[in-house]
Amino acid sequence: MEIRLRKYKSVLPKFFTHINKIWSVMTYDIAIDLGTSNTMVWVSGRGILVKEPSVVARHKKTKEILAIGSDARKMMGRTPANVEVIRPLRDGVIADFDAAEAMLKHYIKKVHETDSGFPKIPKPRICIGIPSGVTEVERRAVSDAVISAGAREVNLIEEPMAAALGAGLKVEKAGGNFIVDIGGGTAEIAVISLGGVVVGRSIRVAGDEMNEAIMNFVKLKYSLLLGEITSEDVKIILGSFVSAKEKYHVVRGRDLETGLPKSIKLSSSEVREALVPVVQEIIANIVSILEETPPELVSDIIQNGITMAGGGSLIPGIDKLISENTKMPVMVADDPITCVVKGCANLLGSPKLLSKIRITKGL
């Protein structure tokens, strides 16, 4: 009896592998970066098909979905009383389950079609990146939302691991790889070796806090109230930690003293002043992780350097600022915004590595 059980145990994994291969002909494997600010979807054989803001517009009473993605973002701050524009994720985790499920369903339906326009029959196999510091309840919320959205199988991957893979780091080798992924809701900081996180931290200080810092700075200095989209645009246009030629940008908002519209001209040095406290907090956590890292891995990091990913790494000069404070070489990954989704995509093509790295598998 024991011999038969052993035989079946050895055969079952191969059987399910073959079944997955058969299903892959009839369906697509999908990798998702479910970010606080943006959602990206990669489809096997077709690349990244969706790069949309993680925003949903819906009717307040009926909960009818009115718009998703870019169309919903255009509505922010411009809706009537019966319409709400929400971001389903806050600080890297699902804040509104129904909105997150609707958004995922929309994107999965959008990409899970053949070129002829007819949907493939089996549900897709999905790999999705989540922050490393989330709780079991938050993990379950993501898994349930993805399955409800139409997945037959969902694999959860820690974002620093996915970002490291997407950046081309050799995470399976016995060497230290330091990754810093600054997204919209969280900054993921981790030292990776032998396919696992040796020392890591997920902090809820990232792009959203930078936007808020700009809003608060303008509010205190000019008594001007800016919108969320305006402050994000200011960060993209003027955000810099390089003392180069001064740049200016005109912003419009509401004067807090008179209540009337008002325009001011912001400079890149002012935006730098607003962003420095947020970035210093991220740097303090990077230094703290380095202090906790085993000496053998520190020597590898000195040689290999710190790799940066995520939208926050695109701010000019942020890599040099981190390098000055850590005394380590710092490099920004190629196309840092897509590192997480590319890492998840790489895992879908490597079942052995996927089974080793994934946090949990949901069916």
Residue, then its C-alpha position, 0 to 999 in steps of 0.5 A: m500500500e505504501i509503495r502504491l502511495r509513493k508511486y502516485k505521489s511521484v506521478l501526480p505533480k507530473f500529471f498536473t504539469h501536463i494538464n497545465k501545459i494542455w490548458s496553456v494552449m487554450t488560455y493565457d498565463i497572466a502576470i499582474d502588478l497590482g499597484t497602489s498607483n498603477t496596475m500592469v498586466w502581462v500576457s504570455g506571448r503578448g507582453i505588457l498589454v495594460k498600464e493603467p492607473s488603479v482608479v475606479a469611478r462608480h455610482k455611490k448608491t447603486k455601486e455601478i462601475l462607471a469607469i476604470g483606469s485612465d478614464a476614471r482618473k480624469m474624473m478625480g475631483r470633477t465628479p457630481a455628488n452621486v459619483e465617487v472616484i476611488r483608489p481600490l488599494r491604499d498603501g499596497v493593500i486592498a482597501d475596497f474589495d468590490a472595487a478591486e475585484a471589478m478592476l481586476k475583472h475588467y483587465i482580465k476580460k480585456v486581455h484574456e481574448t484571442d486575436s479573433g476577439f473570442p475569449k479562451i475557455p479555461k480561466p487563466r493562471i495568474c501570478i501577482g506581486i504583493p508587498s512583503g509586509v502584508t498580513e495573512v488577512e490582506r494576502r487572502a483579500v488579494s487572492d480572493a479578489v483575483i480568483s473572483a475576477g476569473a483566475r483558475e490559479v493565483n500565485l502570490i509573490e513578494e514584490p521585492m523578489a518579483a522586482a529583483l527578478g524583473a531587474g535581472l538579478k540572480v536571486e537563486k545564487a548564494g550572493g547578496n542582492f539588495i533591491v529597493d522598490i519605491g512604488g506608489g503605496t510602499a517602498e520595499i527594501a530587501v536583501i535577497s540570497l538563495g531564492g529568499v529574503v534574508v533581511g527585508r522591510s516594507i514601509r508605507v512611505a513612497g510615492d503617495e507620501m511624496n505627493e502629500a508632502i508637496m501638497n502640504f508644502v504649498k499649503l503652508k507656504y502659499s496658502l494654496l490647496l492643490g489636488e492630488i493629480t496636480s501634486e503628482d504632476v508637479k512631482i513628475i515635472l519638477g521632482s529632482f535631487v540634482s542641483a542643476k538648472e532651476k526649472y519652474h511650473v505654474v500650478r493652480g488651486r484654491d486660495l485658502e484665505t479668499g476661497l478663490p482660484k489662484s496660480i503660483k509658479l513653483s520651482s524645482s528647489e522648492v519641490r526638492e525641499a518638500l520631498v527631502p524628508v520623505v526620501q530621508e525616511i526611506i534612506a534611514n530604512i535602507v541604512s537600517i537594513l544594511e546594519e542588519t545584513p550578515p557581513e558576508l552578504v554586505s561584501d557582495i552588496i559592496q561589489n554588486g551595489i544597490t538596485m532600484a526599481g519602481g516609479g520613485s527611482l525615476i526621480p533624477g538624482i535619487d540614486k546619487l542621494i542614496s549612494e552618498n548616504t549609504k556609501m554604496p554604489v546604486m543603480v537604477a534598473d532598466d525600465p524600473i516601473t515594469c520590474v515587478v510585472k516582468g518578474c512575475a512573468n519570468l516566474l510563470g515560465s519557471p515552474k520550479l522557481l515559482s514553487k520555491i518563491r511564491i508565498t501561497k497558491g490559491l485555487 
